[in-house]
Amino acid sequence: MNTLAPKPVAPVPRPRKSTDIRIRRIATSCADFAFRTPMKFGGMVLDRVTVLNVECEAARRDGRVGRGFGSMPLCNVWAFRSGRLSDSQTMHAMKRLAEHGSRLCAEHSEFGDPIELGVALERQFLAAAEAVSHELNLADPIPPLATLVTASAFDAAIHDAFGKLQGLSCYRTYNPEFLNGDLSAHLGPAFAGEWPGDGWLTAPQPRLALYHAVGALDPLTDGDVARRVGDGLPETLAQWIERSGLTHLKIKLNGDDLAWDLARVSAIHAVAETARRAPGARMWRYSLDFNECCRSVGYLVEFLRRLAEAAPAAFARIELVEQPMHRELDPGPAGRVHEAARLCPIVIDESLTGLDSILLAHELGYSGVALKACKGQTQSLLMAAVARRLGLSLCVQDLGCPGASLIHSAGLAAHLPGIDSLESNSRQFCPAANVGWENRFPGIFCVSDGRIDTSALTGPGLGAVPPATLELLR
């Protein structure tokens, strides 16, 4: 029987900290970027992205004022899937929610630590999503995942402001010295005495392997190129491997065509086997991502067994399978993945939207969870604690994060013990959104040896000081 409380309990009153902050001002802006090449995943094709930037001006109890910066791609195509709404309608709804959220944050006058503020504001964003859905008369309401994605830039800006006001990396502040309560205030009495920073590193790991995404439309060799981009960047997977010294590949699969899925993995494996890599490069690793499209657990089991038979070397390189079935987890027998998880680790991504979802995933036999900056810094800290308690593995995944959002994502991965890799695909599909950032963090945005250099992520806050062109407050 699970001993975790299904719902957070009311916190016990404690003395307040002088380091608490209050939001004084919020400023937002959006920037649109076209992809250099389209990316296909989960039956969808993505060719552009809208990035939400948030700057938060906050004050400590002693009157000191600081600014924090947060950024996240809204990615409505992924976060707000709907069969009855157009892409423009779902994007408009998320932008409208961001407008509501900006007012919510600006009107939130209470002092608190960043976890308290994050939890309180998440509840308000969820309520605002209902209001916006009603206001716009949406055929499908804004789902929790889209709400978290919209709120994540605000949450990041608040955490960033808090860390900068203390003059410390945020990962040095998730402890009793700076927080008003332990995890029991948000996750229930089973977590009494535990703190959000427990189990996290206070200094980043200096290097992480880069997981390179291979979309369903991506050409593997010269023979697959129908039309060249001609911008000086690689046109094929083979060229990317040589340019970036890759060792880790995230393979997007369809989940409804067994022959195609098997052939795709085999073809990518063949390219990896023949590609030139740096001397001494480590063994290849593959991550398979069905983006919810597997027809059933039976399909997944058959795919894994047939791949193991047909291409045992490729199968041996699989590190995990990500979100094979629909994000709305089936609590019945059909949703149980124990048989598949015995063949390969199975993790949830889109399904992870809070405590209830991670408890259900554990019951259904999933092996682990994928943390994402796009669901919020606060939620990442809380869900990591729950995952560790349940014995679930952790990984950190991307959302095509460019610029500051990639710094945020890299910070998550670099501060989690046991994490040795991070997906990053903005350099492939949307390098225009990284302009100004690659000069500040070349080790993260300009990869040449299959690794990203996270050693520079030691500055105050979340470490993403924006270029002057991104300044929002005047």
Secondary structure, 3 states (H helix, E strand, C coil): CCCCCCCCCCCCCCCCCCCCEEEEEEEEEEEEEEEEEEEEECCEEEEEEEEEEEEEEEEECCCCEEEEEEEEECCHHHHCCCCCCCHHHHHHHHHHHHHHHHHHHHHCCCCECHHHHHHHHHHHHHHHHHHHHHHCCCCCCCCHHHHHHHHHHHHHHHHHHHHHHHCCEHHHCCCCCCCCCCCHHHHCHHHCCCCCCCCCCCCCCCEEEEEEEECCCCCCCHHHCCCCCCCCCCCCHHHHHHHHCCCEEEEECCCCCHHHHHHHHHHHHHHHHHCCCCCCCCCCEEEEECCCCCCCHHHHHHHHHHHHHHCHHHHHCEEEEECCCCCCCCCCHHHCCHHHHCCCCEEECCCCCCHHHHHHHHHHCCCEEEECHHHCHHHHHHHHHHHHHHCCEEEECCCCCCHHHHHHHHHHHHCCCCCCEEECCHHHHCHHHHCCCCCCCHHHHCCCCCEEECCCCCCCECCCCCCHHHCCCC
